[in-house]
Amino acid sequence: TNFGERRVPMAKTEPAAPPVVEQSWYLWIVYYILEEHRGKINFFIVLPLSFAYDVVWGWRDWYYETFCTTPHLHEQRVLEVQSQVREWRVRKDAGEPVGKMCTDRKPFLTMGPATRTFKKECRKIKCSGLCDILKIDEERMTVTCEPLVNMGTMTRFLLPRGFALKIQIEMEDITIGGLVMGLGMETNSHRFGLIQETVQAFDVVLASGELAHCTRTNEHAELFGALAWSCGTLGFLVAVEVEIVKVRPYVRATYIPCFTAQEHCLEMKRLSLLPEGQTPQYLESTVYSKDRAVIQCINFCELTWSEWFFEVNPCNLW
């Protein structure tokens, strides 16, 4: 402060009271019903609706995968995406208030309970047709697909051929595009890393409308490294090539109980750091309390007829 100024203590003020939110009588009734009768609501309403939803979408997926796949039209779908992006770029350069771009995927299809409203103010680029598996290369052990192929479709395509994704996510509704541009991990990530570490190539439409084929070694290598965890902010993914592995019909599970948190952590670390060939092919644990956990070590195996009759857990046969 300047010389000659006099400091005056600030007057103490009471914190402002929070605003009063008036709630109508019917909201209180809804809250009461949801709180006091949640079990009945889940059993008699939510479960039947969820079952009906799964049945309808299951038939829808079967019909599409059986009669409607058109991988030969992939280039045409990519050109349509490029055309829409270039139109947006021309209008934006002309000074029109066009907003940001986003995909036309419905917000309720995202994996999360939050309500996504940002798309209302965005220019929606039609990408909903990008949902086909394009090709499988058994020599290079890769599969190339469009971004809206979900894990259910991928499993139904690969498993009869004796393959699975190197990082095979167990939730059927998650799309390959969301995983490779976001985050995906599984019980064999201690061997192969996250799912983006199994990606061989991205095909991305940039904001200029250019189609960029990105690999670890070509001229788009820097973009390749930035796409993981970008959540679609750097461009529109139109195809991705990911690694696959051979699988067998049966696995053998070994269970290791742990009775302290330290024992659990040390054993998980020891098992995950074993060299390839000794570490379990799949490794996970179930924690029951602060001090009790069970580690599951899973490895593919071959079965004899006697083992099939007496050792196979029947819970997974259906």
BAMI-578502 format. One record per residue: residue number from 1; x, y, z of N, C-alpha, C in turn. Coordinates in steps of 0.1 Angstrom, whole numbers, plus 5000, padded with zeros to 4 digits. Each point is the difference from the previous one (the first is absolute). Example, Ala and Ser with C-alpha at 12.3 -4.5 7.8 and 13.67 -1.06 7.14 Angstrom:
1,5132,4943,5078,4991,5012,5000,5009,5012,5000
2,4996,5011,4993,5009,5011,5000,4992,5011,5008
// end
This chain:
1,5008,4988,5000,4992,5012,5000,5009,5012,5000
2,4994,5012,4996,5007,5012,5000,5001,5006,5014
3,5011,5008,5002,5001,5006,5014,4989,5010,5002
4,4995,5000,5012,4989,5009,5004,4987,4994,4999
5,4999,4988,4994,4987,4993,4999,4997,4993,5014
6,4988,5000,5003,4995,4994,5012,4992,4987,4997
7,5004,4989,5006,4993,4988,4998,4988,4999,5010
8,4989,4997,4994,4988,4998,5008,4996,4986,4999
9,4998,4993,5012,4995,4986,4999,4987,4999,4993
10,4998,4989,4993,4987,4998,4993,4990,4996,5010
11,4988,5004,4997,4989,4997,5009,4996,4985,4997
12,4997,4993,5012,4996,4987,4999,4986,4998,4995
13,4998,4992,4990,4986,4998,4994,4996,4985,5002
14,4988,4998,5003,4995,4987,5001,4999,4993,4987
15,5003,4987,4999,4999,4993,4987,4986,5000,4995
16,4998,5001,4987,4987,5000,4994,4993,4987,5002
17,4987,5001,5003,4993,4987,5002,4998,4993,4987
18,5000,4987,5000,4998,4993,4987,4985,5003,4995
19,4999,5000,4987,4986,5003,4994,4991,4989,5004
20,4988,5003,5003,4989,4991,5003,4994,4994,4987
21,5001,4987,4999,4994,4993,4989,4987,4994,5003
22,4990,5005,4994,4986,4995,5002,4998,4988,4992
23,4995,4989,5006,4997,4988,4994,4985,4997,5001
24,4995,4996,4989,4985,4998,5000,4997,4987,5007
25,4987,4998,5003,4996,4988,5008,5002,4987,4993
26,4999,5000,4986,5001,4987,4993,5015,4995,5000
27,5010,5010,5001,5014,4995,5001,5002,4993,5013
28,4994,5005,5011,5002,4993,5013,4994,4986,4999
29,4988,4999,4993,4994,4987,4999,5009,4990,4992
30,5006,5005,4989,5009,4992,4992,5012,4996,5008
31,5006,5010,5008,5012,4996,5008,4996,4990,5011
32,4989,5001,5006,4995,4990,5010,4999,4986,4994
33,4993,4999,4988,4998,4987,4994,5014,4994,4996
34,5009,5008,4994,5013,4995,4996,5008,4995,5012
35,4999,5007,5011,5008,4997,5012,4994,4988,5007
36,4987,5000,5002,4994,4990,5009,4997,4987,4993
37,4999,5000,4986,4995,4989,4993,5010,4996,4988
38,5013,5003,5002,5009,4998,4989,5001,4986,4996
39,4999,4990,5010,5001,4986,4996,4989,4996,4991
40,4988,5004,5004,4988,4996,4991,5001,5006,4986
41,5005,5013,5000,5001,5007,4987,5010,4993,4991
42,5012,4996,5006,5010,4993,4993,4995,4987,4995
43,4993,4992,5008,4996,4987,4997,4989,4999,4990
44,4990,5009,5002,4988,4999,4991,5000,5009,4988
45,5009,5010,5000,5000,5010,4989,5013,5000,4993
46,5011,5003,5007,5013,5002,4994,5005,4987,4994
47,5000,4989,5007,5005,4988,4994,4992,4995,4988
48,4987,5000,5000,4992,4996,4987,5003,5010,4989
49,5001,5013,5002,5003,5009,4990,5014,4998,4994
50,5010,4997,5010,5014,4998,4995,5000,4987,4992
51,4993,4989,5004,5000,4988,4993,4994,5002,4986
52,4989,5007,4999,4994,5003,4987,5009,5008,4991
53,5007,5010,5006,5010,5008,4992,5011,4991,4994
54,5005,4991,5009,5011,4991,4995,4995,4991,4989
55,4987,4995,5001,4995,4991,4990,4998,5008,4986
56,4994,5012,5001,4998,5008,4988,5013,5003,4993
57,5010,5005,5008,5012,5004,4994,5008,4988,4995
58,4998,4988,5007,5007,4988,4995,4995,4996,4987
59,4987,5000,4998,4994,4997,4987,5004,5010,4989
60,5001,5013,5004,5004,5010,4991,5015,4998,4995
61,5009,4997,5010,5014,4997,4996,5001,4988,4991
62,4992,4989,5003,5001,4988,4992,4995,5003,4986
63,4989,5007,4999,4995,5004,4986,5010,5008,4992
64,5006,5010,5007,5010,5008,4993,5012,4992,4996
65,5006,4992,5009,5012,4993,4997,4997,4989,4990
66,4988,4995,4999,4997,4990,4990,4997,5005,4986
67,4992,5011,4999,4995,5004,4988,5005,5014,4995
68,5005,5008,5009,5002,5015,4996,5014,5005,5000
69,5010,4992,5003,5013,5005,5000,5005,5003,4986
70,5007,5011,4999,5005,5004,4986,5014,5006,5001
71,5010,4991,5003,5013,5005,5001,5006,5005,4987
72,4994,4996,4989,5005,5005,4987,4996,5015,4998
73,4991,5005,5008,4996,5014,4999,5007,5009,5009
74,5011,4995,5007,5007,5008,5010,5006,5013,4994
75,5006,4999,4988,5006,5012,4994,4989,5011,4997
76,4988,4995,4996,4990,5010,4998,4995,5007,5012
77,4999,4992,5011,4997,5006,5013,5010,5010,5005
78,5013,4997,4998,5010,5009,5003,4999,5013,4992
79,4998,4999,4987,4998,5012,4992,4989,5009,5005
80,4989,4993,5004,4989,5008,5006,5004,5008,5012
81,5008,4994,5009,5005,5007,5012,5009,5011,4995
82,5009,4998,4991,5008,5011,4995,4992,5011,4994
83,4990,4997,4993,4992,5010,4993,4993,5009,5011
84,4995,4994,5010,4993,5008,5011,5010,5009,5007
85,5012,4994,5003,5010,5008,5007,5005,5012,4991
86,5002,4998,4987,5004,5010,4991,4990,5011,4999
87,4987,4996,5000,4989,5010,5000,5000,5008,5012
88,5002,4994,5012,5001,5007,5012,5012,5010,5000
89,5012,4996,4994,5011,5008,5000,4998,5013,4991
90,4994,4998,4989,4997,5011,4991,4991,5010,5006
91,4989,4995,5007,4991,5009,5007,5007,5007,5011
92,5009,4993,5008,5007,5007,5011,5009,5010,4995
93,5008,4997,4989,5009,5010,4994,4993,5012,4995
94,4987,4999,4996,4992,5011,4995,4994,5008,5012
95,5003,4996,5012,4995,5008,5012,4987,4996,5005
96,4994,4989,4995,4987,4996,5005,5001,4994,5014
97,4990,5002,5008,5000,4994,5014,4996,4985,4999
98,5010,4991,4996,4996,4986,4998,5003,4992,5013
99,5006,5005,5010,5003,4992,5012,5011,4990,4998
100,5001,4991,5010,5010,4990,4999,4994,4987,4993
101,5008,4991,4996,4996,4988,4994,4999,4988,5011
102,4991,4991,4998,5000,4988,5008,4993,4989,4992
103,5001,4987,5004,4994,4989,4993,4985,5001,5003
104,4992,4993,4992,4985,4999,5002,4996,4988,5008
105,5009,4994,5007,4997,4989,5009,4991,5005,5011
106,4989,4993,5003,4991,5004,5010,5006,5001,5014
107,4997,5010,5008,5006,5001,5013,4997,4989,5009
108,4988,4994,4999,4996,4989,5010,5008,4987,4998
109,5008,5000,4988,5008,4988,4997,5014,5000,5007
110,5003,5012,5006,5013,5001,5006,5000,4991,5013
111,5012,4996,5004,5002,4991,5012,5002,5009,5012
112,4989,5004,5006,5000,5008,5012,4987,5006,5004
113,4998,5003,5012,4986,5005,5005,4998,5015,4997
114,5010,5007,4996,4998,5014,4998,4992,5003,4987
115,4992,5011,5001,4993,5004,4988,5008,5009,4992
116,5003,4997,4987,5009,5007,4991,4991,5010,4992
117,5002,5013,5003,4992,5010,4993,5008,5009,4990
118,5014,4998,5000,5008,5009,4992,4997,4999,4985
119,4995,4988,4996,4998,4998,4986,4989,5009,4994
120,4991,5005,5009,4989,5008,4995,5005,5013,4992
121,5012,5005,5004,5005,5012,4995,5011,4997,4989
122,5002,4988,4997,5011,4996,4990,4994,4997,4987
123,5009,5000,4990,4997,4996,4986,5002,4985,5000
124,4990,4992,4999,5001,4985,5000,5004,4995,4987
125,5011,4993,5000,5006,4993,4988,4994,4986,5000
126,4994,4996,4989,4994,4987,5000,5011,4989,4999
127,5001,4993,5011,5010,4989,5001,4993,4987,5004
128,4987,5000,5002,4994,4988,5005,5000,4988,4991
129,5004,5002,4988,5001,4988,4991,5013,4993,5000
130,5009,5005,5008,5014,4994,5001,5000,4989,5011
131,4993,4989,4997,4999,4989,5010,5002,4986,4994
132,5009,4999,4990,5003,4987,4994,5015,4996,5003
133,5001,4987,5001,5014,4994,5000,5005,4999,4986
134,5011,5005,4996,5005,5001,4987,5007,4988,4995
135,5010,4996,5008,5008,4988,4996,5008,4994,5012
136,5004,4988,4998,5008,4993,5010,5013,4995,4993
137,5011,5003,5005,5013,4996,4994,5006,4990,5010
138,4999,4987,4997,5005,4989,5009,5015,4999,4999
139,5006,5005,4990,5015,5000,5000,5006,5010,5009
140,4995,5012,4999,5005,5011,5008,4993,5000,5014
141,4990,4992,5002,4992,4999,5012,4994,5014,5004
142,4992,5005,4990,4993,5013,5003,4986,4999,4994
143,4991,5008,5005,4987,5002,4995,4998,5015,4998
144,4994,5003,4988,4997,5014,4997,4985,5003,5000
145,4996,5010,5007,4985,5002,5001,4997,5015,5001
146,4988,5003,4999,4995,5014,5002,4998,5003,5014
147,4999,5012,5004,5001,5004,5015,4987,4996,5008
148,4989,4998,4994,4988,4997,5007,4997,4985,5002
149,5010,4992,4996,4999,4985,5003,5001,4998,5015
150,4990,4994,5006,5002,4998,5015,5006,4986,5003
151,5002,4998,5013,5007,4988,5004,4992,4988,4998
152,4987,5001,5001,4991,4988,4997,5002,4996,4985
153,4999,5009,4991,5002,4997,4986,5014,4994,4997
154,5010,5007,5006,5014,4995,4999,5001,4986,5004
155,4995,4996,5012,5001,4987,5005,4993,4990,4992
156,4988,5003,4995,4992,4991,4991,5007,4998,4987
157,5008,5009,4996,5008,4999,4987,5013,4992,5002
158,5007,5003,5011,5013,4994,5001,5000,4986,5007
159,4992,4998,5010,5000,4988,5008,4998,4987,4991
160,4990,5000,4991,4999,4988,4992,5012,4997,4992
161,5008,5010,4997,5013,4998,4992,5012,4997,5009
162,4998,4999,5013,5010,4996,5009,5009,5012,5004
163,4995,5012,5000,5007,5012,5003,4992,5009,5010
164,5008,5009,5006,4994,5011,5008,5009,5012,4999
165,4995,5011,5004,5008,5012,5001,5011,4998,5010
166,5012,5006,4998,5011,4998,5009,4996,5005,5014
167,4992,5011,5000,4994,5005,5012,4985,5000,4997
168,4994,4989,5005,4985,4998,4997,4992,5005,5012
169,4994,5011,4998,4991,5006,5010,4988,4992,5002
170,4995,4997,5012,4989,4991,5003,4986,5006,4998
171,4999,5014,5000,4987,5006,4999,4996,5001,4985
172,4989,4994,4997,4996,4999,4986,4997,5013,4993
173,4995,5009,5007,4995,5013,4993,5011,5010,4998
174,5012,4998,5005,5011,5010,4998,5005,4998,4986
175,5002,5012,4993,5005,4999,4986,5015,5001,4999
176,5005,4994,4990,5015,5000,4998,5005,5014,4998
177,4992,5009,4994,5005,5014,4999,5001,5007,5013
178,4990,4998,5009,5001,5006,5013,5011,4995,5008
179,5004,4987,4998,5011,4994,5008,5013,5005,4995
180,5003,5000,4987,5013,5004,4996,5002,5015,5000
181,4990,5008,5000,5001,5015,5001,4999,5004,5015
182,4995,4991,5008,4999,5003,5014,5009,4991,5008
183,4994,4991,5007,5008,4991,5009,4994,4986,5000
184,5008,4990,4999,4995,4986,5002,5011,4991,5006
185,4996,4992,5010,5009,4991,5006,4993,4988,5004
186,5007,4989,5002,4994,4987,5003,5010,4992,5009
187,4996,4988,5003,5007,4992,5010,5013,4994,4994
188,5003,5003,4987,5013,4996,4994,5008,5013,4997
189,4996,5011,5005,5008,5012,4998,5014,5000,5006
190,5002,4991,5010,5013,4999,5006,5010,4995,4990
191,4995,4993,4989,5008,4995,4989,5001,5009,4988
192,4989,5006,4996,4999,5007,4988,4998,5015,5001
193,4997,5005,5012,4998,5014,5002,4985,5004,4998
194,4998,5012,4998,4986,5005,4997,4997,4997,4985
195,4987,5002,4997,4996,4995,4986,5006,5009,4989
196,5004,5013,5003,5006,5008,4990,5014,4995,4996
197,5006,4992,5009,5013,4995,4997,4999,4988,4991
198,4988,4995,4996,4998,4990,4991,4996,5005,4986
199,4999,5013,4999,4995,5006,4987,5012,5001,4991
200,4997,4996,4987,5010,5000,4990,4999,5013,4991
201,4987,5004,4998,4998,5012,4991,4986,5006,5004
202,5000,5013,4999,4987,5008,5000,4998,5006,4987
203,4987,5001,4995,4996,5008,4989,4991,5011,5006
204,5005,5013,4998,4993,5011,5007,4997,5011,4990
205,4988,5005,5000,4997,5012,4992,5002,5012,5008
206,5009,5009,4996,5004,5012,5008,4990,5011,4997
207,5002,5011,5007,4991,5012,4999,5000,5006,4987
208,5011,4998,4992,5001,5005,4986,4992,4991,4990
209,4996,4989,5005,4994,4990,4990,5010,4990,4995
210,5012,5001,5003,5011,4991,4995,4998,4987,5008
211,5003,4989,4993,5000,4987,5006,5015,4996,5003
212,5002,4998,5012,5014,4996,5005,5001,4986,5004
213,5009,4992,4994,5003,4986,5004,5012,5001,5009
214,4997,4997,5013,5010,5003,5010,5006,4986,5006
215,5013,4999,4999,5007,4988,5006,5011,5006,5009
216,5007,4990,5006,5011,5005,5009,5012,5005,4992
217,5001,4997,4987,5013,5002,4993,4998,5009,4988
218,4988,5004,4996,4998,5008,4988,5000,5015,5003
219,4996,5008,4991,5001,5015,5002,4990,5005,5010
220,4990,4992,5004,4991,5004,5010,5002,4993,5014
221,5013,4996,5002,5003,4993,5012,4997,5009,5013
222,5002,5013,4999,4997,5008,5012,4985,5000,5003
223,4992,5001,4989,4986,4999,5002,4996,4987,5006
224,5006,4989,4995,4997,4987,5005,5002,4999,5015
225,5011,5006,5005,5002,5000,5014,4991,5008,5008
226,4994,5010,4994,4991,5009,5007,4986,4996,5000
227,4996,4990,4992,4986,4997,4999,4994,4993,5012
228,5009,4991,5006,4995,4993,5012,4997,5010,5011
229,4988,4999,5007,4996,5008,5010,4995,5014,4995
230,5000,5002,4987,4995,5013,4995,4985,5001,5000
231,4993,4988,5001,4986,5000,5001,4993,5006,4987
232,5006,4999,4989,4994,5005,4988,5002,5015,4997
233,5009,5007,5008,5001,5014,4998,5010,5004,4989
234,5007,4991,4994,5010,5003,4990,4995,4996,4986
235,4989,4994,4999,4995,4996,4986,4989,4989,5002
236,4994,4997,4988,4990,4989,5000,5007,4987,4996
237,4999,4990,5009,5006,4987,4997,4990,4993,4990
238,5006,4995,4989,4991,4993,4990,5004,4985,4999
239,5012,4996,5005,5005,4986,4999,5011,4999,5010
240,5002,4988,5005,5011,4997,5009,5004,4985,4998
241,5013,4998,5000,5006,4987,4999,5006,4996,5013
242,4995,4989,5007,5005,4996,5013,5005,4985,4999
243,5008,4996,5010,5006,4987,5000,4990,4990,5006
244,5001,4987,4996,4992,4990,5005,5010,4988,5005
245,4994,4991,5007,5008,4988,5005,4991,4988,4998
246,5007,4988,5000,4992,4988,4999,4995,4996,5014
247,4988,4994,5001,4995,4996,5013,4995,4986,4999
248,4997,4994,5011,4995,4986,5001,4987,5000,5007
249,4992,4989,4999,4987,5000,5006,5000,5000,5015
250,5010,4995,5007,5000,4998,5014,5012,5007,5007
251,4998,5004,5012,5011,5005,5008,5000,4993,5014
252,5012,5000,5006,5001,4994,5013,5002,5011,5010
253,4992,5001,5011,5001,5011,5010,5006,4994,5013
254,5009,5008,5005,5007,4997,5013,4997,5011,5009
255,4995,4997,5012,4996,5010,5009,5009,5001,5012
256,5005,5012,5003,5010,5002,5011,4993,5010,5010
257,4997,4995,5012,4994,5008,5010,5011,5009,5007
258,4996,5012,5003,5009,5009,5007,4993,5005,5013
259,5007,5002,5011,4994,5003,5012,5004,5013,5006
260,5009,5008,4993,5004,5013,5004,5001,5008,4987
261,4999,5013,5001,5001,5009,4989,5014,5000,4994
262,5010,4999,5009,5014,4999,4996,5003,4987,4992
263,4995,4989,5005,5002,4987,4993,4993,5001,4986
264,4988,5006,4999,4993,5001,4988,5008,5008,4990
265,5005,5012,5004,5008,5008,4991,5013,4994,4995
266,5007,4994,5010,5013,4994,4996,4998,4988,4991
267,4990,4992,5002,4998,4989,4991,4995,5004,4986
268,4992,5010,4999,4996,5005,4987,5012,5006,4993
269,5008,5007,5007,5012,5006,4993,5009,4989,4996
270,5002,4989,5008,5009,4989,4996,4995,4993,4988
271,4988,4997,5000,4994,4992,4989,5000,5009,4987
272,4998,5013,5001,4999,5008,4987,5014,5003,4995
273,5010,4999,5008,5014,5003,4995,5008,4987,4996
274,4993,4988,5001,5007,4988,4995,5003,5001,4985
275,5010,4994,4995,5003,5001,4985,4989,4993,4992
276,4998,5004,4988,4990,4994,4991,5002,4985,4999
277,4989,4992,5001,5001,4986,5001,4999,4995,5014
278,5003,5008,5010,4998,4996,5014,4989,5008,5006
279,4998,5013,4996,4989,5008,5006,4987,4995,4995
280,4989,5000,5008,4987,4996,4995,4996,5008,4988
281,4993,4993,4991,4996,5007,4988,4989,5010,5003
282,4992,4997,5010,4990,5010,5005,5001,5000,5015
283,5001,5012,5006,5002,5002,5014,4990,5010,5006
284,4993,4996,5010,4991,5010,5006,4998,4996,5015
285,4993,5008,5007,4997,4996,5014,4986,5006,5004
286,4994,4994,5010,4988,5004,5005,5002,5004,5015
287,4998,5012,5004,5002,5005,5013,4987,4999,5008
288,5000,4993,5011,4988,4998,5008,4999,5009,5012
289,5011,5004,5005,5001,5009,5012,5014,5007,5000
290,5002,5007,5010,5013,5007,5001,5012,4990,5000
291,4998,4989,5006,5011,4990,5002,4998,4987,4992
292,4989,4998,4993,4997,4987,4994,4998,5002,4985
293,5007,4992,4992,4999,5001,4985,5003,4986,4995
294,4996,4998,4987,5003,4988,4993,5006,5003,4987
295,5012,4996,4997,5006,5002,4987,4997,4989,4990
296,4996,5003,4988,4997,4990,4990,5011,5000,4989
297,5006,4989,4998,5010,4998,4990,4994,4991,4989
298,4999,5005,4988,4993,4994,4989,5009,4997,4988
299,5000,4987,4996,5008,4996,4988,4992,4991,4991
300,5002,5001,4987,4994,4991,4990,5005,4986,5003
301,4991,4990,4997,5004,4986,5002,4993,4991,4990
302,5005,4988,4999,4993,4990,4992,4994,4990,5010
303,4988,4994,4996,4993,4991,5009,4999,4986,4994
304,5001,4990,5009,4997,4987,4997,4985,4998,5002
305,4994,4988,4995,4986,4998,5003,4997,4999,5014
306,5008,4993,5008,4998,4999,5014,5000,5013,5007
307,5009,5009,4996,5000,5013,5006,4988,5008,4996
308,4995,4998,4988,4988,5008,4996,4988,4996,5008
309,4999,4987,5004,4989,4996,5008,5000,5003,5014
310,5013,5000,5006,5001,5002,5014,5006,5013,5005
311,5006,5008,4991,5007,5011,5005,4995,5014,4994
312,4993,4999,4989,4995,5012,4994,4988,5006,5009
313,5002,5013,5003,4989,5006,5008,4988,5003,4991
314,4989,4994,5003,4988,5000,4991,4994,5014,4999
315,5004,5010,5009,4993,5013,5000,5002,5007,4987
316,5011,4997,4992,5002,5007,4988,4996,4993,4987
317,4994,4988,5002,4997,4992,4988,4988,5007,4992
318,4992,5007,5007,4988,5006,4993,5003,5014,4996
// end
